[in-house]
Amino acid sequence: MAIARDEGEGFPVVLLHGFPGGAADWNAVADRLVSDYRVIVPDLLGFGASDRPTGFAELWADAQAEALLATLESRSVERFALVGQDFGGPVAVTLMTRARQRVTHLVLTATNVRTDAPVGFPLSMVRWPFIGNLVEPLFFSGLALRGMAIVGSKTRSARPSRNDPGEVRSIRTIFATVLRDLPVHYRAVEAMLGEIAVPTLVAWGDRDPFFAVELGKRTAASIQGARFEVYEGAGHFTPVERPEDLAAGFRSLVAD
């Protein structure tokens, strides 16, 4: 797994991106942390300079977690904090089960780690027999993902980075496969929530059109002692919309 950014000399914090978007979405948060922490921002598999496998199993959270852990070990990163947005959330939770004694703090923001997250229309059409295969290329095209970035960003000047065609293929493989059977793919991730025993912050935009605040509250309630924060006026892409809040939330979590 490639690392897009590795700067600073303090305690390591690993920032995991979601989609649409990529590692660059964490730049504003990283800029606010790098004076006191070693900030590590990877390109998840299928994105940026990382390998671009085509199969779902090679792109799903388990493979991402294993690849990230190996990369951190190669850089002599022993203990670290984890921050995951969107798809970075299930990757972070999965990684925790493989490195329980190494993860010190966890932040989850604008993410799904549950089997029962609502899937609204029209994305739910992907589950329909025959119709699903027809609409999938439309729903997960580059144009559709740019539209998703616009809809999800409630701060007009703050949008996630655009995805190249290879990344669009990765997103389609992950997103469409997961939507077809959330309980199967998220069962293990959800089960891990009750095992998290590190200080945790769950942060949410109150205008997130994809994952409602209620989903964030239930996620926080599933993790022992987790804090829950709501960012008023923020949408789905919290690292670019509210970098100052996320950075401050992380600092507060670590300081306690």
CORKA-V51707 format. One record per residue. N is the residue number from 1. RES is the residue in one letter. PHI is phi in degrees with one decimal (none if undefined). PSI is psi in whole degrees, 0 to 359 (* if undefined). Layout:
# CORKA-V51707
n=<N N>
res=<RES RES>
phi=<PHI PHI>
psi=<PSI PSI>
This chain:
# CORKA-V51707
n=<1 2 3 4 5 6 7 8 9 10 11 12 13 14 15 16 17 18 19 20 21 22 23 24 25 26 27 28 29 30 31 32 33 34 35 36 37 38 39 40 41 42 43 44 45 46 47 48 49 50 51 52 53 54 55 56 57 58 59 60 61 62 63 64 65 66 67 68 69 70 71 72 73 74 75 76 77 78 79 80 81 82 83 84 85 86 87 88 89 90 91 92 93 94 95 96 97 98 99 100 101 102 103 104 105 106 107 108 109 110 111 112 113 114 115 116 117 118 119 120 121 122 123 124 125 126 127 128 129 130 131 132 133 134 135 136 137 138 139 140 141 142 143 144 145 146 147 148 149 150 151 152 153 154 155 156 157 158 159 160 161 162 163 164 165 166 167 168 169 170 171 172 173 174 175 176 177 178 179 180 181 182 183 184 185 186 187 188 189 190 191 192 193 194 195 196 197 198 199 200 201 202 203 204 205 206 207 208 209 210 211 212 213 214 215 216 217 218 219 220 221 222 223 224 225 226 227 228 229 230 231 232 233 234 235 236 237 238 239 240 241 242 243 244 245 246 247 248 249 250 251 252 253 254 255 256>
res=<M A I A R D E G E G F P V V L L H G F P G G A A D W N A V A D R L V S D Y R V I V P D L L G F G A S D R P T G F A E L W A D A Q A E A L L A T L E S R S V E R F A L V G Q D F G G P V A V T L M T R A R Q R V T H L V L T A T N V R T D A P V G F P L S M V R W P F I G N L V E P L F F S G L A L R G M A I V G S K T R S A R P S R N D P G E V R S I R T I F A T V L R D L P V H Y R A V E A M L G E I A V P T L V A W G D R D P F F A V E L G K R T A A S I Q G A R F E V Y E G A G H F T P V E R P E D L A A G F R S L V A D>
phi=<none -81.1 -109.8 -78.1 -153.7 -145.6 -137.5 95.0 -127.4 -89.7 -65.2 -71.0 -128.8 -106.7 -106.7 -109.5 -82.4 -116.4 -153.0 -56.9 120.5 -171.2 -57.5 -61.9 -64.3 -91.0 -56.8 -68.0 -69.6 -59.5 -60.4 -84.7 -110.3 -64.8 -68.7 -122.8 -133.9 -85.6 -98.6 -120.4 -124.2 -86.1 -87.6 -61.6 -54.7 95.1 -133.4 54.1 -89.6 -75.7 -57.1 -121.9 -65.1 -107.1 -89.5 -60.9 -59.6 -80.7 -111.8 -74.6 -56.4 -62.5 -66.4 -62.0 -64.0 -64.0 -66.3 -67.5 -61.5 -63.6 -66.5 -63.5 -63.3 -67.2 -103.6 60.1 -92.8 -89.8 -117.8 -161.8 -98.7 -123.2 -130.7 -130.2 -113.1 53.6 -61.8 -64.0 -66.0 -61.8 -64.9 -63.4 -64.6 -63.1 -61.6 -59.7 -71.5 -94.2 -146.1 -56.0 -85.4 -107.4 -89.4 -101.3 -147.6 -138.0 -125.4 -117.6 -141.4 47.5 -139.4 -116.2 -130.4 -126.2 -80.1 -112.1 -60.7 -63.5 -117.8 -83.3 -75.6 -95.4 -59.8 -62.3 -63.3 -60.1 -82.9 -73.9 -58.4 66.7 -61.8 -56.5 -67.0 -77.9 -86.5 -54.4 -61.9 -76.6 -68.1 -120.7 -84.9 -59.1 -65.3 -65.1 -68.4 -65.8 -65.1 -63.4 -63.8 -69.5 -63.3 -79.1 -95.2 -93.9 -105.1 -59.5 -87.3 -120.3 -123.2 -67.9 -64.7 -80.2 -102.9 -78.1 -57.4 -65.3 -68.1 -60.0 -62.9 -62.8 -61.2 -61.0 -62.1 -70.2 -63.1 -65.8 -64.6 -64.6 -60.4 -70.9 -160.1 -57.5 -58.1 -67.1 -80.7 -104.6 -58.9 -67.6 -64.1 -62.1 -63.4 -73.7 -58.4 -70.3 -95.5 -71.5 -129.2 -115.9 -55.3 -133.3 -118.7 -112.4 -120.8 -141.1 -84.6 -75.7 -116.7 -65.0 -82.6 -100.5 -125.4 -65.8 -56.2 -59.8 -64.5 -63.4 -62.0 -67.7 -64.3 -61.7 -66.5 -83.4 -112.6 -57.5 74.5 -68.5 -85.6 -129.3 -125.6 -115.3 -100.5 -66.1 84.2 -91.4 -98.9 -82.3 -97.0 -58.2 -61.9 -97.1 -86.8 -135.7 -62.4 -66.2 -69.1 -64.7 -62.6 -66.0 -63.7 -65.6 -58.8 -65.5 -61.4 -71.1 -71.0 -72.6>
psi=<132 151 121 331 132 97 155 166 10 203 137 136 129 124 120 123 167 209 153 155 194 197 326 340 341 0 315 326 315 319 330 348 338 339 337 349 158 111 123 122 106 157 115 157 133 358 154 227 1 166 153 72 160 345 150 315 327 350 345 172 324 312 321 316 317 317 321 317 318 321 317 320 322 341 15 35 109 302 147 160 153 137 125 130 140 237 337 339 302 330 316 314 319 318 325 324 339 351 52 320 358 337 125 329 155 135 128 131 133 58 163 127 25 156 342 22 132 139 107 170 138 356 331 343 337 335 347 138 139 306 322 317 333 321 341 312 332 315 333 35 167 321 317 321 325 323 322 322 322 314 321 342 115 355 108 329 358 101 150 160 152 152 138 171 323 320 323 319 319 315 316 317 314 306 309 320 315 317 330 338 76 315 321 312 334 0 313 322 312 321 334 339 319 349 353 126 28 159 130 139 130 118 137 144 135 355 22 116 351 317 108 158 325 324 320 318 317 326 313 321 338 351 123 121 10 142 153 127 141 131 108 132 356 149 220 331 66 325 329 336 324 56 325 322 317 317 317 321 319 314 318 319 315 327 330 *>
